[in-house]
Amino acid sequence: MQLENAIKKRKSIRRYSEKKPDWRKIVKAIDAARYAPMAGNLFSLRFILVQDKDKIVRLKQACQQDFVGKAHYIVVVISDMTQVNRSYGNRAEKYGRQQAGAAIENFLLELESQGLATCWTGYFSEEQIKRILEIPENMVVEALFPIGLETKIKTKEKPKPDLENILWFDKWKNKYMKPIQRVRIESI
Ligand SMILES: Cc1cc2nc3c(=O)[nH]c(=O)nc-3n(C[C@H](O)[C@H](O)[C@H](O)COP(=O)(O)O)c2cc1C
């Protein structure tokens, strides 16, 4: 799948078909996360691919969201901030958040391009997730990604902001590029 298609077609899916996806595709998506930019090239992300049914039920409880328990697999994304903290002091937290987002987006786009469905799940009890998966206390659980195949029932695409409302030129809230350019956004 072309990159632009993957970016524009990706959406959160919370219903999964009975058919199990090929776990190798998930591993390939995790592999894509490795190529994300990292401050000082210090790769801070870790991934746990959960397939154990009992653990999936317990993870659902830790998220208090039923769809999480309907997935065939769950990928749990964790930041190990040890090296980033050592290198970047008070900037480390910000860097850690940004690189987690960068790695996760690579992962999501690769899942999308392989036809797998997921939904970023950020609401959970971190304490419970750590207990279920034996994750050390000093790690940061970033998010869970229940994974399956999309059902035939179509989910609505969410409205996205108009480019003209989020892009400014040369200064905060200046909508016009000098000299004033009239371009069709669709042509960009
Ligand atoms: C940081 C973050 C946390 C999220 N947490 C949840 C969540 O706990 N449960 C859920 O159903 N969706 C969650 N979402 C998914 C958003 O609701 C979804 O991305 C948003 O509605 C836009 O829809 P789209 O992903 O289809 O474009 C989360 C998304 C992000 C980026």
PDBQT file of the ligand as one rigid body, heavy atoms in Angstrom, charges set to zero:
ROOT
HETATM    1  C1  LIG A 201      -3.176   8.879  23.126  1.00  0.00    +0.000 C 
HETATM    2  C2  LIG A 201      -4.441   8.198  22.645  1.00  0.00    +0.000 A 
HETATM    3  C3  LIG A 201      -5.198   7.490  23.558  1.00  0.00    +0.000 A 
HETATM    4  C4  LIG A 201      -6.359   6.831  23.103  1.00  0.00    +0.000 A 
HETATM    5  N1  LIG A 201      -7.056   6.064  23.994  1.00  0.00    +0.000 NA
HETATM    6  C5  LIG A 201      -8.170   5.416  23.587  1.00  0.00    +0.000 A 
HETATM    7  C6  LIG A 201      -8.862   4.551  24.469  1.00  0.00    +0.000 A 
HETATM    8  O1  LIG A 201      -8.469   4.335  25.619  1.00  0.00    +0.000 OA
HETATM    9  N2  LIG A 201      -9.980   3.929  24.004  1.00  0.00    +0.000 N 
HETATM   10  C7  LIG A 201     -10.437   4.099  22.721  1.00  0.00    +0.000 A 
HETATM   11  O2  LIG A 201     -11.470   3.506  22.374  1.00  0.00    +0.000 OA
HETATM   12  N3  LIG A 201      -9.782   4.896  21.838  1.00  0.00    +0.000 NA
HETATM   13  C8  LIG A 201      -8.664   5.543  22.235  1.00  0.00    +0.000 A 
HETATM   14  N4  LIG A 201      -7.940   6.308  21.346  1.00  0.00    +0.000 N 
HETATM   15  C9  LIG A 201      -8.366   6.363  19.940  1.00  0.00    +0.000 C 
HETATM   16  C10 LIG A 201      -9.030   7.704  19.588  1.00  0.00    +0.000 C 
HETATM   17  O3  LIG A 201     -10.315   7.745  20.155  1.00  0.00    +0.000 OA
HETATM   18  C11 LIG A 201      -9.099   7.841  18.052  1.00  0.00    +0.000 C 
HETATM   19  O4  LIG A 201      -7.781   7.844  17.541  1.00  0.00    +0.000 OA
HETATM   20  C12 LIG A 201      -9.798   9.130  17.644  1.00  0.00    +0.000 C 
HETATM   21  O5  LIG A 201     -11.167   9.078  17.967  1.00  0.00    +0.000 OA
HETATM   22  C13 LIG A 201      -9.661   9.416  16.153  1.00  0.00    +0.000 C 
HETATM   23  O6  LIG A 201     -10.190   8.369  15.392  1.00  0.00    +0.000 OA
HETATM   24  P1  LIG A 201      -9.302   7.601  14.309  1.00  0.00    +0.000 P 
HETATM   25  O7  LIG A 201      -8.179   6.917  15.048  1.00  0.00    +0.000 OA
HETATM   26  O8  LIG A 201     -10.266   6.624  13.678  1.00  0.00    +0.000 OA
HETATM   27  O9  LIG A 201      -8.779   8.609  13.334  1.00  0.00    +0.000 OA
HETATM   28  C14 LIG A 201      -6.776   6.937  21.758  1.00  0.00    +0.000 A 
HETATM   29  C15 LIG A 201      -5.977   7.654  20.851  1.00  0.00    +0.000 A 
HETATM   30  C16 LIG A 201      -4.809   8.249  21.277  1.00  0.00    +0.000 A 
HETATM   31  C17 LIG A 201      -3.924   8.944  20.265  1.00  0.00    +0.000 C 
ENDROOT
TORSDOF 0
